[in-house]
Amino acid sequence: MLKPLAAFLLLLVSLSSAEAQPPAAGAAHRSEVAEWKRQAQRVRIVRDNWGIAHVRGRTDADAVFGMIYAQAEDDFNRVETNYLVSLGRLAEAEGEKAIWQDLRARLYMDPADLQARYSASPMWLKRLMDSWAAGLNYYLHTHPTVRPRAIRRFEPWMALSFTEGSIGGDIERINLAALEAFYSKRGKALAAADRADSEPRGSNGFAIAPSNTVGGKALLLINPHTSFFFRSELQMTSDEGLNAYGAATWGQFFIYQGFNERAGWMHTTSGLDAVDEFLETVAQKGDGLFYRYGSEEQPIAVKRIAVSYRAAHGSLESRTFETYRTHHGPIVREQAGKWVAFAMMHKPVEALSQSFLRTKAKDFESFRKVTELKANSSNNTIFADAKGNIAYLHPQFIPRRDDRFDYTKPVDGSDPATDWKGLHALNEAPFLLNPPNGWIQNTNNWPYSAAGPNSPKRELFPRYMDTFGENVRGVHALMVLDGRRDFTIETLRAAAYDSYLPAFAQLMPGLISAFDALPKSSALRARLAEPVAQLRGWDLRWGVQSVPTSLAVFWGEALLGDVPNDVARTRVIDHMEQRLSGEQKLNALKAAVERLEQDLGSWRTPWGEINRFQRLTGDIVQPFSDAAPSSPVGFPSGNWGSLASFGARSYPGTKRYYGTSGNSFVAVVEFGDKVRARAVSAGGESGDPKSRHFNDQAELYATGNLREVYFYPAQLKGRIERSYRPGQ
């Protein structure tokens, strides 16, 4: 299986045979350090006046060495934590509470298996993984005061545990409470669905064709919505044709969302159903367990997994679990007396290869060629290149299934008809290349509105190609893109921060009608007269000085409490409009007014006094304080159709709202003879509160202003803060 892969990859990339590799395991530490130092001499890191690392190496492997070293300098804690999670070792740092998260990871992440896959990987990829481990180990060697939480040495194969880059992979669909209930044998009741964290996770991506731009050049909006500080902004360049800029998830050695001189790519969370659950009918026979499959019974595979954890007294302890697997996948829970097997993509070598190789693509043809690895299961891609191409690509790992079955629910694993039947060909998925309308968008909505009337046709594809449907940000995207021919970097940035809130355009008439129907003598009418007058005259746009925005958001949040938890996320606004009564809408506004008065002192509080960006510490879980400095933010939650998303709420001890997710890295890119770009990252590049780059982008971020990206060496002149080699 791996030999054809190796041949395919070698056609796509040519790497120098002179690239040095760290010595094999067991080599003398002194010689290993000497090799790290030699490789460091082939790398230069230039920090610009925002602290962003521009890394250059002689080879791709040298660039990887330098870029991961730079990431560790900026926030080693986040680098290590991501690998504690992906390797199933978080409990070694955080104690017994993390055992179930680790067990979930270990159902797929077997060190011996990844070591074997590493050994069988193409040589070019092994060199990258070797350099990745060397860069991290050299960082620890040169920073002896840094104390890792658990990983004191990184091995090259570990890179295969975390290959895709998005926030929360397919494996997070496995419910931890259900996993614990099954493997603890305690029958623990499952936690009810919680709408407290209802902020949409995902992203916006826009591509504009040259025909719709003033300069006749393609444009790309990169606008991931993630938890803040989830990725590092950097540039990595080599003498082998690598020159990629953008956002790299902490600890990974490729640019996940970004661009090179000739092409750019933006990933948005897809509604494709690429993960399935199978109900297995299990029976004990003698000393073994079997599951029904067709007219036969197959043995259940049993595997013992030991999970280490840090005990309360500080020592490292271990718990061993006997886990089970059918041909569909590992058993993750029980439902109505049947065991549930979980099926998802597990192609670590191909996934890591695809993630890196696409950063070197120079045009659509070469980018599409890389997707033939079919190792992307969870992300749509919005693409643009210097030739003027714009494209939409659906995920490439798409299991072929019988569309008679509803795969959004567990299906009968004993029926062979429910099995996956290979993967779809690339041309069998929704796809767009240069639609005549001249733009493409995706906001985690379905692909069937990606180019307006020129979108893929829903009826041509199986149901499982999308489970999200349309969303309110998608409606907003169509409004700002359709019919425009005047796009520039600045006007595309302005579109990405357009302040209109279409959800309230849909919801407000019902509230106004319910108020107007109240009797003149009604006490509720008197109580709500002034707030309703504010909302009646509102232009439905957010802003830091806007009182109606405060009223509308607090009203919408109160109204969400009347929406049943089983309503699909993309149907919540429709349910609020169509299914909730006028009385519920008025009572929700009354509750919003009272909450504003109680928490903020007045319902007339402007939105910017409530909605704030704050960064006080480098902790992954942040603290907040109303007494500490913060910045006003105009854009609210994406739930209300804001394209610029800011997921914020109050915290214990605070009255104001503080954001933790939404817009994180934002970039607008123009492709032509030379690439031009503007960008901003939430807070700053460094995770160290003592660094000047810990929060130096906060005001730019909060106001939606983007700074110039220094892509070329000439742009860095006069803007260099430091130039050095790793270890200096």
VOGU-3710 file (C-alpha; in Angstrom, 3 decimals, decimal comma):
1> mlkplaafll> 0,000/0,000/0,000  2,774/2,441/0,912  4,992/1,759/-2,112  2,597/3,366/-4,651  2,160/6,251/-2,233  5,901/6,782/-2,068  6,179/6,753/-5,847  3,308/9,212/-6,166  4,818/11,590/-3,638  8,249/11,495/-5,207
11> llvslssaea> 6,706/12,757/-8,430  5,252/15,717/-6,548  8,311/16,841/-4,638  12,061/16,542/-5,128  14,204/16,927/-2,055  17,975/17,049/-1,849  19,646/13,804/-0,928  22,186/15,872/0,970  19,709/16,737/3,717  21,153/15,675/7,028
21> qppaagaahr> 19,154/13,661/9,491  19,492/13,455/13,263  21,416/10,377/14,383  19,534/7,194/15,043  18,117/6,541/18,499  20,820/5,496/20,907  23,531/7,691/19,358  25,703/9,609/21,774  24,045/12,772/23,030  27,119/14,847/22,193
31> sevaewkrqa> 27,040/13,838/18,506  23,312/14,453/18,379  23,731/17,973/19,725  26,527/18,560/17,244  24,189/17,560/14,398  21,480/19,890/15,698  23,986/22,721/15,735  25,064/21,941/12,161  21,475/22,008/10,983  20,845/25,250/12,870
41> qrvrivrdnw> 23,658/26,827/10,839  21,628/26,160/7,687  18,638/28,106/9,084  17,967/31,782/9,687  15,034/33,212/11,643  14,112/36,845/11,062  11,635/38,389/13,498  9,771/41,396/12,128  8,448/44,302/14,174  5,357/42,259/15,096
51> giahvrgrtd> 7,485/39,354/16,334  6,439/37,165/13,401  9,071/34,630/12,368  10,268/34,519/8,758  12,235/31,272/8,582  14,592/30,329/5,778  16,412/27,022/5,382  18,532/25,560/2,626  16,143/22,621/2,307  12,526/22,027/3,202
61> adavfgmiya> 13,745/19,953/6,143  15,902/22,838/7,363  12,902/25,171/7,113  10,880/22,721/9,192  13,670/22,638/11,807  13,622/26,435/12,014  9,893/27,007/11,963  9,185/24,502/14,761  12,041/25,981/16,799  10,457/29,423/16,336
71> qaeddfnrve> 7,055/28,081/17,378  8,589/26,648/20,548  10,163/30,040/21,285  6,765/31,698/20,992  4,645/29,215/22,949  6,174/25,852/23,833  3,273/25,145/26,192  0,771/25,109/23,341  3,087/23,039/21,154  3,532/20,400/23,825
81> tnylvslgrl> -0,116/20,409/24,899  -1,308/19,695/21,357  0,896/16,592/21,307  -0,143/15,530/24,805  -3,686/15,514/23,409  -2,914/13,800/20,093  -0,599/11,195/21,654  -3,057/10,359/24,425  -0,706/11,581/27,166  -2,604/14,559/28,575
91> aeaegekaiw> -3,273/12,764/31,870  0,475/12,610/32,476  0,294/16,380/32,942  -3,274/17,020/34,091  -4,021/13,956/36,160  -6,748/11,340/36,263  -9,447/13,682/34,943  -7,876/13,446/31,458  -7,794/9,643/31,300  -10,873/9,354/29,100
101> qdlrarlymd> -9,619/11,908/26,606  -6,365/9,947/26,452  -8,162/6,637/26,014  -10,132/8,135/23,125  -6,903/9,189/21,412  -5,279/5,817/22,048  -8,113/3,957/20,330  -6,455/5,163/17,125  -2,995/6,389/18,162  -0,806/3,337/18,789
111> padlqarysa> 2,891/4,298/19,182  4,068/1,015/17,673  1,799/1,495/14,665  2,976/5,080/14,100  6,592/4,018/14,453  6,045/1,405/11,760  4,313/3,944/9,510  7,186/6,372/10,043  9,711/3,703/9,050  7,751/2,956/5,871
121> spmwlkrlmd> 7,258/6,628/4,932  8,860/8,145/1,826  12,351/9,416/2,535  11,428/13,056/1,891  8,707/12,898/4,533  10,953/11,106/7,030  13,457/13,942/6,638  10,775/16,467/7,510  9,687/14,470/10,557  13,314/14,015/11,638
131> swaaglnyyl> 13,890/17,748/11,397  10,662/18,498/13,251  11,778/16,376/16,207  15,315/17,764/16,020  14,073/21,357/16,082  11,962/20,768/19,188  14,688/18,829/20,972  17,248/21,482/20,123  14,925/24,110/21,559  14,722/22,162/24,834
141> hthptvrpra> 18,495/21,681/24,803  19,117/25,422/24,358  16,438/26,414/26,887  17,235/24,314/29,958  14,933/26,402/32,174  11,898/25,294/30,139  10,225/22,416/31,969  7,991/20,294/29,707  4,789/19,071/31,301  5,426/15,500/30,149
151> irrfepwmal> 7,243/15,244/26,797  10,954/15,620/27,466  12,024/14,268/24,109  10,209/14,405/20,792  10,540/11,453/18,409  10,007/11,831/14,626  7,065/9,383/14,515  5,108/11,604/16,907  4,437/14,022/14,042  2,089/11,380/12,583
161> sftegsiggd> -0,239/11,702/15,576  -1,341/15,234/14,608  -1,534/15,703/10,873  -4,529/17,726/9,795  -4,482/21,123/11,544  -8,133/21,949/12,180  -9,570/22,751/15,585  -11,016/19,485/16,742  -10,662/16,529/14,395  -13,110/13,758/13,602
171> ierinlaale> -12,138/11,895/16,771  -13,803/14,553/18,912  -17,147/13,229/17,738  -16,602/10,385/20,230  -18,486/11,435/23,363  -16,218/11,197/26,408  -19,036/10,655/28,905  -20,345/7,736/26,836  -16,836/6,312/26,444  -16,329/6,470/30,202
181> afyskrgkal> -19,710/4,896/30,873  -18,814/1,950/28,627  -15,226/1,296/29,680  -15,609/2,111/33,370  -18,522/-0,366/33,587  -20,224/2,103/35,917  -23,169/2,930/33,659  -22,687/6,615/34,313  -25,562/8,818/33,152  -24,645/10,902/30,140
191> aaadradsep> -24,531/14,653/30,355  -27,423/16,413/28,640  -26,722/18,519/25,564  -25,597/21,963/26,654  -26,391/25,063/24,630  -24,286/27,245/26,935  -21,439/27,058/24,410  -23,490/27,552/21,284  -20,935/29,686/19,459  -20,472/28,272/15,937
201> rgsngfaiap> -17,032/26,834/15,275  -15,836/27,090/11,729  -14,620/29,748/9,310  -15,316/32,025/6,365  -13,549/31,741/3,043  -14,123/33,985/-0,016  -12,403/33,787/-3,405  -12,888/36,594/-5,944  -12,109/36,133/-9,642  -10,120/38,783/-11,573
211> sntvggkall> -13,311/39,792/-13,433  -14,760/41,102/-10,157  -11,703/43,019/-8,976  -10,473/46,514/-9,775  -6,934/45,302/-10,436  -7,874/42,254/-12,507  -6,237/39,906/-9,993  -7,705/37,089/-7,908  -8,365/37,766/-4,220  -8,709/35,397/-1,260
221> linphtsfff> -10,186/35,986/2,201  -8,758/33,747/4,935  -10,965/34,003/8,032  -10,820/31,008/10,395  -13,108/31,028/13,432  -11,295/29,125/16,165  -10,422/29,494/19,808  -7,997/32,388/20,180  -4,228/31,802/20,053  -4,773/28,376/18,436
231> rselqmtsde> -2,245/28,987/15,660  1,075/30,666/15,038  1,502/33,182/12,211  4,777/32,690/10,334  6,572/32,275/7,022  8,698/29,288/5,998  10,989/29,369/2,953  13,618/27,086/1,447  15,881/26,842/-1,585  13,718/23,924/-2,759
241> glnaygaatw> 10,725/26,047/-3,744  8,945/26,331/-0,395  7,694/29,845/0,427  4,492/29,658/2,477  2,969/32,258/4,800  0,003/31,964/7,114  -1,316/30,200/10,184  0,278/26,995/11,467  -1,425/25,069/14,240  0,964/25,003/17,198
251> gqffiyqgfn> 3,321/22,063/16,855  2,701/21,264/13,195  5,297/21,851/10,481  3,064/23,109/7,685  1,048/26,246/7,003  -2,543/25,158/7,505  -4,340/28,242/6,165  -2,336/30,611/4,045  -0,629/31,285/0,733  2,574/31,170/-1,227
261> eragwmhtts> 3,655/33,493/-4,024  1,348/31,860/-6,562  -1,597/30,287/-4,702  -3,650/30,441/-1,507  -5,911/28,074/0,389  -8,540/28,578/3,077  -10,119/25,640/4,935  -13,633/25,797/6,370  -15,234/23,116/8,503  -17,345/20,916/6,246
271> gldavdefle> -20,841/19,533/6,686  -19,743/16,359/4,922  -20,594/13,239/6,915  -17,295/11,334/6,899  -17,726/9,755/10,341  -20,205/6,974/11,071  -21,411/4,814/13,948  -22,418/1,166/13,573  -24,654/-0,735/15,992  -23,066/-4,105/16,714
281> tvaqkgdglf> -25,029/-7,101/18,034  -22,602/-8,761/20,451  -22,713/-12,213/22,035  -20,433/-14,141/24,379  -19,338/-17,577/23,133  -17,090/-19,519/25,403  -14,211/-17,242/26,302  -14,673/-14,969/23,297  -16,880/-12,102/22,124  -18,507/-12,143/18,702
291> yrygseeqpi> -20,603/-9,724/16,655  -23,207/-10,494/14,024  -22,340/-9,619/10,420  -24,765/-10,846/7,778  -25,428/-14,544/8,388  -22,156/-15,030/10,275  -20,616/-14,108/13,598  -17,200/-12,484/13,612  -14,780/-12,364/16,564  -14,379/-9,012/18,287
301> avkriavsyr> -10,766/-7,912/18,459  -9,580/-7,199/21,984  -6,687/-4,877/22,783  -5,286/-3,796/26,133  -4,367/-0,110/26,368  -2,421/1,290/29,309  -3,008/4,975/30,047  -0,545/6,752/32,317  -1,651/9,592/34,583  -0,195/11,897/37,187
311> aahgslesrt> -1,511/10,897/40,607  -2,492/13,454/43,233  0,766/12,878/45,136  2,809/13,482/41,956  3,912/10,003/40,926  3,100/8,528/37,529  0,468/5,786/37,734  -1,266/3,703/35,059  -4,701/2,270/34,293  -5,177/-0,508/31,767
321> fetyrthhgp> -8,315/-0,893/29,672  -9,484/-3,850/27,630  -10,805/-2,230/24,461  -12,814/-3,755/21,627  -12,980/-3,349/17,871  -14,954/-4,673/14,915  -14,110/-4,210/11,245  -16,064/-0,945/11,443  -13,779/0,516/14,109  -13,297/0,705/17,893
331> ivreqagkwv> -16,243/0,341/20,280  -16,951/3,709/21,901  -20,262/3,318/23,740  -23,408/1,267/24,210  -26,893/2,088/22,939  -30,052/0,122/23,682  -28,116/-3,064/24,391  -25,918/-2,832/21,301  -22,292/-1,788/21,117  -21,434/1,207/18,941
341> afammhkpve> -18,384/1,044/16,651  -16,899/4,297/15,389  -15,578/4,669/11,824  -13,390/7,554/10,666  -10,424/8,285/8,431  -7,080/7,115/9,789  -4,407/7,828/7,163  -1,645/9,640/9,068  1,103/9,358/6,441  -1,133/10,499/3,591
351> alsqsflrtk> -2,695/13,256/5,723  0,654/14,704/6,776  1,918/14,442/3,194  -1,127/16,232/1,794  -0,961/18,961/4,442  2,648/19,797/3,581  2,628/19,262/-0,187  -0,295/21,585/-0,846  1,748/24,488/0,577  4,114/24,096/-2,400
361> akdfesfrkv> 1,390/24,035/-5,066  1,865/26,816/-7,618  -1,529/26,734/-9,318  -4,872/24,980/-9,223  -3,677/21,993/-11,248  -0,844/21,174/-8,856  -3,046/21,816/-5,813  -5,732/19,466/-7,170  -3,058/16,832/-7,871  -2,130/16,741/-4,173
371> telkanssnn> -5,766/16,115/-3,208  -5,564/12,738/-4,945  -4,103/11,476/-1,668  -7,700/11,716/-0,350  -6,576/12,411/3,192  -8,755/15,412/4,056  -12,012/14,354/5,691  -13,271/17,439/7,502  -12,535/20,608/5,551  -13,815/22,360/2,489
381> tifadakgni> -11,202/24,418/0,653  -11,570/27,842/-0,955  -8,705/28,380/-3,394  -7,269/31,170/-5,548  -4,105/31,458/-7,643  -2,047/33,919/-9,653  -3,409/32,543/-12,930  -6,801/33,915/-11,895  -8,376/30,602/-10,933  -10,800/30,382/-8,025
391> aylhpqfipr> -12,163/27,077/-6,789  -14,213/25,252/-4,184  -13,136/21,730/-3,185  -15,116/19,408/-0,947  -13,188/17,101/1,429  -11,568/14,243/-0,456  -12,003/11,393/2,016  -15,658/10,559/1,325  -16,779/6,989/2,047  -19,209/5,646/-0,540
401> rddrfdytkp> -22,429/4,526/1,151  -25,930/3,329/0,398  -27,992/6,520/0,488  -31,069/4,610/1,667  -29,628/4,729/5,188  -29,509/7,782/7,420  -25,857/7,936/8,412  -26,408/10,923/10,706  -27,610/8,250/13,157  -26,052/4,883/14,066
411> vdgsdpatdw> -26,801/2,278/11,398  -27,171/-1,484/11,748  -23,654/-2,910/11,644  -24,985/-6,451/11,127  -26,312/-5,464/7,694  -23,450/-5,577/5,145  -25,374/-3,063/3,029  -24,497/-0,334/5,545  -20,730/-0,847/5,113  -18,486/1,703/3,483
421> kglhalneap> -17,807/0,724/-0,117  -14,539/2,425/-0,900  -14,106/6,162/-1,444  -15,772/8,518/-3,885  -13,748/9,745/-6,841  -12,831/13,420/-6,692  -15,218/14,238/-9,535  -18,139/12,731/-7,613  -18,085/15,432/-4,911  -19,385/19,014/-5,075
431> fllnppngwi> -16,816/21,151/-6,867  -16,448/24,583/-8,468  -13,802/26,061/-10,754  -14,159/29,613/-12,081  -17,964/29,982/-11,893  -19,305/32,763/-14,159  -20,532/34,885/-11,230  -16,876/35,489/-10,308  -16,920/34,608/-6,604  -17,038/31,603/-4,285
441> qntnnwpysa> -17,881/31,551/-0,595  -18,196/29,071/2,227  -19,160/29,847/5,818  -19,480/26,221/6,987  -22,757/26,167/5,101  -23,624/23,701/2,397  -21,814/23,865/-0,964  -25,100/24,375/-2,780  -24,944/28,167/-2,393  -21,164/28,541/-2,792
451> agpnspkrel> -21,529/30,457/-6,074  -25,153/31,572/-5,980  -27,088/30,217/-8,988  -23,888/28,631/-10,336  -23,460/26,403/-7,281  -23,401/22,594/-7,371  -26,925/21,176/-7,523  -28,073/19,514/-4,329  -30,134/16,861/-6,079  -27,064/15,484/-7,863
461> fprymdtfge> -25,343/14,301/-4,684  -26,014/11,828/-1,870  -27,467/13,230/1,349  -24,263/12,557/3,249  -22,333/15,074/1,151  -23,721/17,735/3,511  -25,412/17,637/6,916  -25,217/21,373/7,764  -27,532/23,060/5,278  -27,496/26,828/4,842
471> nvrgvhalmv> -26,594/29,156/7,704  -27,165/32,801/8,461  -23,538/33,750/7,744  -23,976/32,174/4,316  -26,987/34,394/3,691  -24,880/37,384/4,686  -22,010/36,301/2,418  -24,300/36,263/-0,602  -25,391/39,813/0,229  -21,860/41,243/0,317
481> ldgrrdftie> -20,528/39,342/-2,720  -23,279/39,203/-5,299  -23,178/41,678/-8,164  -20,010/43,512/-7,104  -17,137/44,231/-9,500  -15,163/46,658/-7,331  -13,198/44,353/-5,087  -9,751/45,319/-3,851  -7,831/44,149/-0,798  -9,517/46,900/1,212
491> tlraaaydsy> -13,072/46,423/-0,066  -12,827/42,670/0,485  -11,630/43,354/4,029  -14,600/45,684/4,494  -16,963/42,976/3,220  -15,492/40,504/5,706  -16,324/42,960/8,509  -19,706/44,079/7,141  -21,755/45,031/10,209  -25,202/43,874/9,081
501> lpafaqlmpg> -26,886/41,222/11,276  -29,311/39,245/9,104  -30,530/37,045/11,963  -32,099/40,074/13,633  -33,518/41,233/10,313  -35,385/37,910/10,359  -36,325/37,992/14,044  -37,112/41,635/14,751  -40,447/41,931/12,874  -41,996/39,245/15,093
511> lisafdalpk> -40,935/41,083/18,235  -42,209/44,444/16,978  -45,535/42,892/15,929  -45,962/41,249/19,325  -45,264/44,558/21,063  -47,690/46,468/18,834  -50,400/43,942/19,676  -50,137/44,609/23,422  -53,029/46,556/25,009  -52,304/50,243/25,510
521> ssalrarlae> -52,750/49,787/29,244  -50,371/46,849/29,486  -47,649/47,151/32,128  -45,365/45,155/29,843  -45,945/47,669/27,067  -44,922/50,509/29,356  -41,855/48,599/30,516  -40,656/47,811/26,991  -41,738/50,986/25,149  -38,312/52,673/25,114
531> pvaqlrgwdl> -36,252/49,522/24,362  -38,617/48,642/21,503  -38,344/52,185/20,163  -34,571/51,733/20,066  -34,899/48,454/18,205  -37,573/49,781/15,847  -35,228/52,516/14,667  -32,137/50,313/14,488  -30,336/49,852/11,183  -29,531/46,222/12,157
541> rwgvqsvpts> -25,793/46,915/12,228  -23,381/46,256/15,058  -21,063/48,900/16,442  -19,239/49,742/19,659  -21,525/52,731/20,274  -24,715/50,846/19,451  -27,275/50,407/22,259  -29,652/48,395/20,013  -26,878/45,843/19,441  -26,689/45,289/23,220
551> lavfwgeall> -30,458/44,923/23,458  -30,665/42,599/20,459  -27,856/40,284/21,559  -29,135/39,983/25,132  -32,657/39,428/23,771  -31,455/36,779/21,349  -29,551/34,978/24,094  -32,638/35,008/26,337  -34,758/33,685/23,475  -32,289/30,851/22,872
561> gdvpndvart> -33,333/29,455/26,243  -36,763/28,659/24,758  -35,302/26,666/21,841  -35,218/22,883/22,459  -31,760/21,333/22,485  -32,666/18,934/19,676  -33,194/21,729/17,139  -30,396/21,624/14,583  -27,962/24,494/14,952  -28,642/25,783/11,440
571> rvidhmeqrl> -32,390/25,804/12,176  -32,276/27,755/15,438  -33,037/31,187/13,930  -35,946/29,760/11,902  -37,292/28,084/15,042  -37,049/31,314/17,019  -38,903/33,192/14,289  -41,569/30,641/13,429  -42,147/28,468/16,485  -41,813/30,782/19,464
581> sgeqklnalk> -44,829/32,843/20,461  -45,104/36,595/20,668  -45,378/36,248/24,426  -42,074/34,356/24,557  -40,408/37,011/22,441  -41,652/39,837/24,670  -40,735/38,030/27,876  -37,251/37,412/26,492  -36,838/41,135/25,805  -38,028/41,938/29,331
591> aaverleqdl> -35,454/39,478/30,695  -32,742/41,066/28,518  -33,572/44,574/29,759  -33,530/43,419/33,386  -30,228/41,609/32,910  -28,611/44,648/31,320  -29,823/46,814/34,184  -28,639/44,362/36,824  -25,248/43,563/35,298  -24,315/46,801/33,527
601> gswrtpwgei> -26,369/49,403/35,385  -28,552/50,405/32,436  -30,178/48,828/29,421  -28,802/51,811/27,470  -25,236/50,442/27,724  -23,407/50,655/24,357  -22,266/47,333/22,930  -18,567/48,203/23,106  -18,830/48,671/26,871  -19,948/45,046/27,117
611> nrfqrltgdi> -18,139/43,169/24,343  -14,380/43,119/25,049  -11,074/41,603/23,973  -8,697/40,875/26,850  -5,470/38,901/27,189  -3,950/38,801/30,658  -1,928/35,578/30,818  -0,491/32,918/28,539  -2,759/30,262/30,051  -4,588/28,061/27,578
621> vqpfsdaaps> -7,764/28,557/29,637  -7,773/32,304/30,160  -8,824/34,314/33,214  -10,764/37,586/32,821  -11,263/40,658/34,971  -13,451/43,741/34,614  -10,774/45,656/36,537  -8,012/44,917/34,015  -7,445/46,642/30,635  -9,473/45,424/27,670
631> spvgfpsgnw> -10,522/46,646/24,228  -14,046/47,221/22,867  -15,072/44,939/20,001  -17,951/45,788/17,693  -18,557/42,456/16,015  -20,658/39,906/17,956  -21,233/36,164/17,757  -21,527/34,547/14,358  -24,855/33,143/15,581  -26,487/36,394/14,487
641> gslasfgars> -25,022/36,353/10,980  -21,969/38,509/11,624  -19,256/37,449/9,195  -16,635/38,707/11,626  -17,291/36,452/14,600  -16,523/37,098/18,276  -17,682/34,391/20,658  -17,910/36,136/24,017  -19,720/35,772/27,351  -19,402/36,793/30,982
651> ypgtkryygt> -17,273/34,773/33,401  -17,290/34,293/37,170  -16,603/37,698/38,687  -17,234/39,648/35,452  -20,181/41,612/34,122  -18,643/42,358/30,755  -18,369/39,809/27,941  -14,898/38,537/26,994  -14,146/36,750/23,741  -12,371/33,413/23,498
661> sgnsfvavve> -13,184/32,328/19,946  -14,188/33,527/16,498  -11,954/35,616/14,243  -8,441/34,466/15,100  -6,156/34,868/12,071  -7,578/37,061/9,281  -5,855/37,715/5,958  -6,803/39,214/2,611  -4,495/38,208/-0,245  -4,092/39,478/-3,813
671> fgdkvrarav> -2,352/37,294/-6,397  -0,537/38,603/-9,473  3,035/39,089/-10,587  3,714/39,528/-6,887  1,563/38,545/-3,957  0,234/41,270/-1,638  -1,496/40,650/1,665  -2,760/42,206/4,858  -3,418/40,243/8,043  -4,037/40,318/11,778
681> saggesgdpk> -3,832/37,748/14,575  -5,764/37,839/17,826  -3,624/39,414/20,555  -0,104/38,850/19,361  2,435/36,267/18,253  3,987/35,440/21,626  2,395/33,499/24,459  4,688/35,171/26,989  3,004/38,066/28,859  6,427/39,690/29,272
691> srhfndqael> 6,898/39,904/25,499  6,028/43,107/23,647  4,331/40,838/21,105  1,977/39,237/23,617  -0,826/41,728/22,933  0,530/44,225/20,399  -2,123/43,383/17,783  -5,084/43,694/20,173  -6,288/47,100/18,952  -5,885/46,144/15,296
701> yatgnlrevy> -7,794/42,935/15,953  -10,598/44,631/17,881  -11,144/47,277/15,208  -10,819/44,977/12,186  -7,729/46,748/10,860  -5,186/44,574/9,069  -1,447/45,233/8,930  0,819/44,749/5,915  2,255/41,259/5,508  6,015/41,303/4,885
711> fypaqlkgri> 6,224/38,497/2,351  9,348/39,591/0,466  12,779/40,417/1,952  12,502/43,966/0,587  9,381/44,491/2,700  11,314/43,518/5,816  13,941/46,231/5,394  13,751/48,619/8,341  11,261/46,328/10,078  13,573/43,642/11,444
721> ersyrpgq> 13,635/43,246/15,185  16,070/40,348/15,291  17,912/38,050/12,866  19,528/34,898/14,235  20,097/31,187/13,903  18,345/28,690/16,179  20,282/28,381/19,412  21,808/31,857/19,267
//
